[in-house]
Amino acid sequence: MYYKPNMLLCMDTDDINTAQKIWMFNLNGLGYSKNGLNGTFGTAMTMDGAIVADFITARNS
């Protein structure tokens, strides 16, 4: 069992070993990986509330 008391994970499967799409919330902020827990996490918001503009996209509908 994977247990880290300093983070919350929302995953596309119940098993951390097979999950690919993961939202992680920890003391650094909120991040998303489409490559599993060891993949690259792009931070979308920091703990002090700053939004990182590199991760904002817009679509023309």
N, CA, C and O of each residue as an XYZ file, in Angstrom:
244
protein
N       0.842     -1.187      0.000
C       0.000      0.000      0.000
C       0.878      1.239      0.000
O       1.872      1.308      0.724
N       0.509      2.208     -0.810
C       1.244      3.460     -0.916
C       0.633      4.470      0.035
O      -0.560      4.761     -0.051
N       1.433      5.007      0.939
C       0.900      5.949      1.923
C       1.869      7.099      2.106
O       3.013      6.891      2.510
N       1.430      8.287      1.819
C       2.197      9.501      2.056
C       1.281     10.480      2.764
O       0.338     10.981      2.152
N       1.524     10.767      4.019
C       0.611     11.645      4.760
C       0.663     13.102      4.336
O      -0.162     13.898      4.783
N       1.624     13.475      3.473
C       1.734     14.873      3.091
C       1.178     15.177      1.704
O       1.464     16.240      1.152
N       0.382     14.259      1.125
C      -0.214     14.523     -0.182
C      -1.543     13.785     -0.352
O      -1.805     12.769      0.292
N      -2.366     14.334     -1.240
C      -3.614     13.693     -1.656
C      -3.494     13.373     -3.139
O      -3.011     14.193     -3.920
N      -3.935     12.183     -3.526
C      -3.880     11.773     -4.925
C      -5.276     11.446     -5.436
O      -6.034     10.748     -4.763
N      -5.620     11.941     -6.610
C      -6.835     11.545     -7.329
C      -6.343     10.861     -8.597
O      -5.658     11.476     -9.414
N      -6.695      9.578     -8.760
C      -6.128      8.777     -9.838
C      -7.212      8.138    -10.699
O      -8.361      8.008    -10.277
N      -6.832      7.743    -11.902
C      -7.778      7.099    -12.810
C      -7.961      5.616    -12.520
O      -8.821      4.984    -13.133
N      -7.187      5.039    -11.611
C      -7.388      3.666    -11.143
C      -7.211      3.647     -9.628
O      -6.731      4.620     -9.047
N      -7.592      2.559     -8.995
C      -7.425      2.428     -7.547
C      -6.000      2.071     -7.148
O      -5.650      2.159     -5.971
N      -5.183      1.674     -8.096
C      -3.831      1.197     -7.816
C      -2.799      2.218     -8.272
O      -2.765      2.573     -9.450
N      -1.955      2.699     -7.357
C      -0.936      3.693     -7.690
C       0.052      3.173     -8.731
O       0.651      3.958     -9.465
N       0.222      1.866     -8.797
C       1.164      1.273     -9.753
C       0.653      1.263    -11.183
O       1.452      1.205    -12.118
N      -0.664      1.319    -11.375
C      -1.223      1.305    -12.723
C      -1.838      2.644    -13.123
O      -2.169      2.845    -14.292
N      -1.993      3.551    -12.181
C      -2.602      4.852    -12.481
C      -1.722      5.640    -13.446
O      -0.502      5.679    -13.287
N      -2.329      6.256    -14.430
C      -1.617      7.097    -15.390
C      -1.984      8.564    -15.220
O      -1.109      9.429    -15.230
N      -3.265      8.846    -15.066
C      -3.726     10.223    -14.908
C      -3.878     10.508    -13.415
O      -4.733      9.927    -12.747
N      -3.048     11.399    -12.906
C      -3.009     11.651    -11.467
C      -3.013     13.149    -11.179
O      -2.213     13.903    -11.732
N      -3.918     13.561    -10.315
C      -3.888     14.890     -9.709
C      -3.251     14.721     -8.343
O      -3.638     13.830     -7.587
N      -2.283     15.561     -8.016
C      -1.618     15.482     -6.726
C      -1.686     16.852     -6.043
O      -1.355     17.876     -6.639
N      -2.118     16.844     -4.798
C      -2.145     18.057     -3.994
C      -1.215     17.840     -2.813
O      -1.387     16.884     -2.058
N      -0.229     18.717     -2.644
C       0.695     18.608     -1.518
C       1.076     20.007     -1.050
O       0.446     20.987     -1.448
N       2.091     20.106     -0.219
C       2.493     21.399      0.323
C       3.035     22.357     -0.726
O       3.127     23.557     -0.469
N       3.394     21.859     -1.898
C       3.882     22.718     -2.974
C       2.760     23.282     -3.828
O       2.955     24.281     -4.521
N       1.586     22.656     -3.791
C       0.464     23.114     -4.589
C      -0.263     21.960     -5.247
O      -0.339     20.859     -4.700
N      -0.800     22.229     -6.440
C      -1.620     21.274     -7.167
C      -0.943     20.964     -8.491
O      -0.551     21.877     -9.218
N      -0.803     19.683     -8.811
C      -0.169     19.307    -10.066
C      -0.893     18.161    -10.735
O      -1.657     17.441    -10.091
N      -0.657     17.987    -12.022
C      -1.285     16.924    -12.803
C      -0.229     16.197    -13.630
O       0.643     16.829    -14.225
N      -0.309     14.881    -13.664
C       0.555     14.063    -14.518
C      -0.299     13.130    -15.354
O      -1.231     12.509    -14.844
N       0.013     13.031    -16.628
C      -0.658     12.044    -17.482
C       0.227     10.831    -17.697
O      -0.083      9.968    -18.518
N       1.349     10.763    -16.947
C       2.312      9.671    -17.087
C       2.552      8.932    -15.779
O       3.628      8.363    -15.598
N       1.605      8.920    -14.874
C       1.768      8.216    -13.613
C       2.473      9.051    -12.555
O       2.849     10.199    -12.791
N       2.641      8.454    -11.398
C       3.211      9.175    -10.253
C       4.640      9.641    -10.508
O       5.039     10.689     -9.999
N       5.411      8.898    -11.277
C       6.790      9.282    -11.558
C       6.929     10.152    -12.796
O       8.039     10.524    -13.179
N       5.810     10.476    -13.419
C       5.847     11.309    -14.614
C       6.071     12.767    -14.282
O       6.241     13.131    -13.119
N       6.072     13.590    -15.294
C       6.233     15.028    -15.105
C       4.935     15.625    -14.587
O       3.868     15.391    -15.153
N       5.028     16.387    -13.520
C       3.877     17.093    -12.971
C       4.003     18.566    -13.328
O       5.013     19.206    -13.034
N       2.965     19.093    -13.965
C       2.927     20.518    -14.250
C       2.122     21.197    -13.157
O       0.955     20.868    -12.948
N       2.728     22.128    -12.471
C       2.022     22.806    -11.390
C       1.074     23.833    -11.971
O       1.485     24.678    -12.766
N      -0.183     23.772    -11.586
C      -1.167     24.720    -12.063
C      -1.439     25.818    -11.043
O      -1.813     26.932    -11.409
N      -1.249     25.503     -9.754
C      -1.484     26.494     -8.716
C      -0.560     26.201     -7.538
O      -0.431     25.053     -7.114
N       0.074     27.229     -7.018
C       0.956     27.063     -5.877
C       0.176     27.213     -4.579
O      -0.958     27.690     -4.578
N       0.788     26.804     -3.480
C       0.105     26.857     -2.182
C      -0.263     28.271     -1.760
O      -1.218     28.458     -1.008
N       0.477     29.271     -2.231
C       0.141     30.652     -1.851
C      -0.916     31.255     -2.768
O      -1.218     32.445     -2.680
N      -1.484     30.415     -3.662
C      -2.592     30.849     -4.505
C      -2.186     31.408     -5.855
O      -3.053     31.829     -6.621
N      -0.903     31.428     -6.173
C      -0.460     31.937     -7.466
C      -0.789     30.925     -8.564
O      -0.519     29.732     -8.423
N      -1.365     31.409     -9.642
C      -1.661     30.554    -10.791
C      -0.489     30.642    -11.759
O      -0.057     31.739    -12.112
N       0.020     29.511    -12.185
C       1.152     29.469    -13.105
C       0.604     29.531    -14.526
O      -0.047     28.591    -14.983
N       0.860     30.617    -15.218
C       0.261     30.871    -16.527
C       0.711     29.898    -17.600
O       0.011     29.747    -18.602
N       1.842     29.232    -17.440
C       2.325     28.278    -18.440
C       1.355     27.134    -18.659
O       1.420     26.468    -19.692
N       0.460     26.888    -17.718
C      -0.438     25.751    -17.797
C      -1.872     26.156    -18.126
O      -2.782     25.333    -18.026
N      -2.085     27.400    -18.510
C      -3.419     27.863    -18.896
C      -3.523     27.801    -20.407
O      -2.669     28.338    -21.114
N      -4.562     27.150    -20.907
C      -4.791     27.088    -22.332
C      -6.201     27.581    -22.630
O      -7.070     27.572    -21.758
N      -6.416     28.004    -23.849
C      -7.735     28.468    -24.255
C      -8.094     27.801    -25.576
O      -7.230     27.564    -26.420
N      -9.379     27.502    -25.743
C      -9.857     26.915    -26.997
C     -10.892     27.832    -27.612
O     -11.698     28.440    -26.908
N     -10.865     27.925    -28.902
C     -11.866     28.690    -29.626
C     -12.973     27.704    -29.997
O     -12.742     26.793    -30.792
N     -14.149     27.870    -29.442
C     -15.259     26.933    -29.691
C     -15.973     27.229    -30.969
O     -16.926     26.533    -31.319
